Amino acid sequence: MRNRRRIFSALVFLVVALVPLSALDPSADAPDIGSLSAVLIDAATGTVLYVKNGDMPIPPASLTKLMTIHIALQEIDAGRASMDEIVELPSESWAVNHPPRSSLMHLASGQIVSLRELILGLAIPSGNDAAMAVALRFSPTVQDFVDRMNTEARRLGLTETRFVEPSGISENNMTTAMEFTAFCREYIRCHPDSLRDFHSVLEFAYPRAANMAPEYRSTVGTWRQRNHNTLLTRFEGVDGLKTGYIDEAGYNIALTAARLETRLIAVILGAPASWGGERIRDADGEKLLSWGFNHYKTLRPPEPNIPPARIWKGAINWEEPAPAEPFLFTTFTDRGENLSWDVILDDPIIAPLPRGGNLGVLILSDHKGELRRIPLVTAREIERGNIFKRGWDSVVLFFRNIFSR
């Protein structure tokens, strides 16, 4: 019975992870930010903590590369690619074939480069050339890869997000802060190690001697490029994700930071595309993360012991209730001390019951009073018992009601 409850709880978590994000009541001192659009969420629960123009369509710029990396990491996780494999560099990926002002990893003909290096080239210097190399590693044409990006966006429920190329240089790529925050949450859930391996790495040097043909290794010119996310070294707990800029979008950033048991995700789009816009974007990120950590936290209460529920007139006599929601949730920072659970089961519970039928409620309280209620439900359909079982239970219930008066 416990296995059924765990399976049901896991299914509930997966559903919750893909439904629209819910919001807590905003605090009166929510920050005033200069960017056009921003969303802040609790990564563990998906709870929205702050929204400004969350549904405004804005080009993601190089945030697009997170979807490109996501698909590459999916291929690696599925065993269809390897981090250490050497990737062929078609001419579309050579730096010399990219337009002026492009962010580049500096790929060139004849180089020897691994898939791991290409992902680092996407994450740190934001190489448009690396995006082309990755796209053509996993699809026969760039358009085929873009179709896959859009298919993945639809699978994740991102109805307003669309891509026309894999680097973010085009203003025809489009997203919203709300949708891209949801994507970042899924990205971190699927690829937690990417924060350590790619997005929090501060510097990337390429090409090195090992990337060159033997005859050119003595004259290699290595480019050392810093991670564009300066909050990695300026704000406690920041370990990702990605910055972006094109003239049509302004300055964008997808941020995540963890402190104690809480991880926050912020997406900021449309800081001014002018001198000082980058500072405005980064200041907005600091404001949102500071405000979020000061006001909210992820609470992970211990799992309570839930007694089985008595089922009357059913094919079974007892059923172990399953919580209809995950135990973890977002609350205010001044809540969560001296936690205690109360289990209240309905009585009587009469079969038949559908899967997900109500059995009672869990009530979580802390030092300030009731904190949360979680419905208790059936993890399976419970059928009616045969006529003898129903008749016997009816008699028992009749006399129980008489003696309980």
KATA-V698282 format. One line per field, one symbol per residue. ss: DSSP state (H for helix, E for strand, L for the rest). phi: phi as a letter, one per 30 degrees, with the letter a starting at -180 (. if undefined). psi: psi as a letter, one per 20 degrees, with the letter a starting at -180 (. if undefined). A space follows every 10 residues. Layout:
ss: ???
phi: ???
psi: ???
This chain:
ss: LHHHHHHHHH HHHHHHHHLL LLELLLLLLL LLLLLLEEEE EELLLLLEEE EELLLLLELL HHHHHHHHHH HHHHHHHLLL LLLLLELLLL HHHLHHHLLL LLLLLLLLLL LLLEHHHHHH HHHLLLLHHH HHHHHHHHLL LHHHHHHHHH HHHHHLLLLL LELLLLLLLL LLLEELHHHH HHHHHHHHHH LLHHHHHHHL LLEEEELLHH HLLHHHHHHL LLEEEELLLH HHLLLLLEEE EEEEEELLLE EEEEEEEEEL LEEEEEEEEE ELLLLLHHHH HHHHHHHHHH HHHHHEEEEL LLLLLLLLEE EELELLLEEL LEELLLLLEE EELLLLLLLE EEEEELLLEE LLELLLLEEE EEEEEELLEE EEEEEEELLL LELELLHHHH HHHHHHHHHH HHHLL
phi: .ddddddddd dedddedcde dcbdddddce dcccddbabb bdddciddca bbhdcddbdd hdeeddddde dddeddddic abecddcdcd ddcdedccde iddbdidaei dcbcdedddd dddcdidddd ddddeddcbd bddddddded ddddedicdc cbbcaccjdd dddbabdddd ddddddeddd bddddddbdc ddbbcadced dcdedcddbd cdccbddddd deccbejdbl bacaabedci cbaccbbbbh ccccbbbbbi dedaejdddd eddddddddd ddddcbadcc dddddcddcd ccicdbcbbd dcddbdddac bddccjchdb cccccdadcc ddbddiddcl bcccbbdckd cabbdcbdda dcdddddddd dddddddddd ddddd
psi: hhgghggghg ggghghiirq prprpqqhkq qoqiqhqqpp rohhijpphp polhjppppi cihhhhhggg hghghghiji rqhjqppqnr hhiphijqrq jqpqhlqrpi qoprhghhhh hghfilohhh gggggihiqh rhhgghhhgh ghgghjjnhi pqqirihjhp iiqqaqhggh ghghghghgh mhihgghgij phqppqqrhi iqqhijhikp oppopqpini ihiippipkr gqrqpqhihb pqqoqqqppc jppqppppqk qplrpihghg ghhggggggg gghhhqqppn qqprpoqqpp pqkriqhqpo qppiqqhqrp rqhjrjqlqq qppoqqpqop qqprpjqpib qpppqaiiap hqppqprqir porqrrhggg gghhgghghh hgii.
